[in-house]
Amino acid sequence: MLGQQDKKDLSFLTYDKQIEYTKKLQQTVEKIEFDKEYPEINKIFCNLLGNWMNFNPYFRHSASHYLKLPIFDEFREPEMEKIAPFQIKIPMDDQNFDYNKLESQVFSEDDYKQMVADEIKSFIN
């Protein structure tokens, strides 16, 4: 998380507990301004970093958008830039996840939320 977020940044959070937790956590984190923190780095790249780290995922651009930017021209290999002909699957869900219906056959949405919360707690304690 990159420092204090405003209402717009938090707009994708849907539960009061998420919002409360995020606001509490923000009190301990200062916002990083990459161009001031790292003045020796290209300003375009600093802007990219800032966007990549945007707290609200709806405000971030896609990876394919970024890869089309001129900053990556010297690394571009057009013959390698093809959309994968298959869906990426996460091994931990192989036996439990229906990729056609996009739902788990074992875990509920609340189970996944609890797993994420437990993972976060493991870093705090």
C-alpha positions as MATLAB code, in Angstrom:
seq = 'MLGQQDKKDLSFLTYDKQIEYTKKLQQTVEKIEFDKEYPEINKIFCNLLGNWMNFNPYFRHSASHYLKLPIFDEFREPEMEKIAPFQIKIPMDDQNFDYNKLESQVFSEDDYKQMVADEIKSFIN';
ca = [
       0.000    0.000    0.000;
       1.276    3.415   -0.806;
       0.307    5.745    1.995;
      -2.950    7.534    2.645;
      -5.755    6.771    0.201;
      -8.763    8.955   -0.469;
     -12.421    7.870   -0.831;
     -11.974    7.224   -4.548;
      -8.998    4.919   -3.880;
     -11.016    2.957   -1.325;
     -14.164    2.802   -3.464;
     -13.600   -0.807   -4.527;
     -13.670   -2.067   -0.919;
     -17.110   -3.429   -0.120;
     -17.022   -4.360    3.552;
     -16.786   -1.995    6.508;
     -14.106   -4.182    8.119;
     -11.941   -3.886    4.992;
     -12.258   -0.118    5.001;
     -11.578    0.168    8.744;
      -8.558   -2.129    8.520;
      -7.145   -0.262    5.518;
      -7.575    3.145    7.156;
      -5.922    1.855   10.345;
      -3.006    0.386    8.390;
      -2.575    3.597    6.389;
      -1.804    5.508    9.544;
       1.547    3.712    9.714;
       2.499    3.972    6.031;
       3.742    7.071    4.234;
       2.949    7.627    0.587;
       5.958    7.123   -1.674;
       6.521    9.664   -4.396;
       8.911    7.770   -6.636;
      10.196   10.795   -8.554;
      11.212   12.496   -5.286;
      12.420    9.338   -3.567;
      14.486    8.262   -6.591;
      15.352   11.421   -8.584;
      17.997    9.540  -10.582;
      15.377    7.264  -12.159;
      13.626    8.136  -15.429;
      10.429   10.124  -14.680;
       8.384    8.004  -17.094;
       9.420    4.891  -15.202;
       8.582    6.584  -11.876;
       5.082    7.283  -13.224;
       4.767    3.643  -14.257;
       5.785    2.489  -10.796;
       3.224    4.795   -9.244;
       0.480    3.409  -11.453;
       1.541   -0.215  -10.938;
       1.344    0.351   -7.199;
      -2.045    2.042   -7.329;
      -4.048    0.749   -4.378;
      -7.327    0.544   -6.296;
      -6.960   -2.221   -8.917;
      -9.603   -0.579  -11.123;
      -7.303    2.399  -11.613;
      -4.345    0.303  -12.793;
      -3.763   -0.351  -16.473;
      -3.302   -3.873  -17.807;
       0.100   -5.424  -18.411;
      -0.569   -5.388  -22.171;
      -1.159   -1.631  -21.981;
       2.175   -1.062  -20.260;
       4.098   -3.295  -22.630;
       3.003   -1.109  -25.561;
       4.593    2.008  -24.045;
       7.716    3.439  -25.732;
       9.826    2.867  -22.623;
       9.815   -0.851  -23.508;
      10.639   -0.434  -27.217;
      14.264   -1.465  -26.863;
      13.176   -4.763  -25.273;
      10.259   -5.445  -27.586;
      10.137   -8.715  -29.496;
       6.916   -8.586  -31.540;
       7.081  -12.281  -32.419;
       6.924  -13.053  -28.691;
       3.946  -10.778  -28.028;
       1.071  -13.166  -28.458;
      -1.864  -13.829  -26.176;
      -1.559  -17.218  -24.519;
      -3.765  -19.827  -26.237;
      -4.651  -21.327  -22.852;
      -5.902  -20.220  -19.463;
      -3.418  -20.003  -16.612;
      -4.407  -22.282  -13.774;
      -3.206  -22.120  -10.201;
      -1.925  -25.562   -9.070;
      -3.415  -25.286   -5.570;
      -6.898  -25.149   -7.114;
      -6.454  -27.852   -9.760;
      -8.666  -30.361   -7.972;
     -11.088  -27.852   -6.520;
     -11.735  -25.065   -9.014;
     -14.125  -25.129  -11.962;
     -12.455  -22.796  -14.446;
     -15.483  -22.816  -16.756;
     -17.843  -21.593  -14.029;
     -15.070  -19.618  -12.294;
     -15.962  -21.069   -8.908;
     -14.449  -23.371   -6.345;
     -16.070  -26.711   -5.693;
     -14.605  -26.818   -2.183;
     -14.071  -23.271   -0.912;
     -16.677  -20.535   -0.563;
     -15.981  -16.865   -1.217;
     -15.857  -16.394    2.560;
     -13.281  -19.211    2.831;
     -11.030  -17.411    0.355;
     -11.493  -14.125    2.221;
     -10.528  -15.837    5.468;
      -7.437  -17.369    3.812;
      -6.346  -13.937    2.627;
      -7.013  -12.403    6.044;
      -5.035  -15.185    7.750;
      -2.158  -14.673    5.340;
      -2.120  -10.945    6.049;
      -2.203  -11.586    9.804;
       0.790  -13.905    9.503;
       2.880  -10.947    8.295;
       1.660   -8.585   11.014;
       2.275  -10.791   14.037;
];
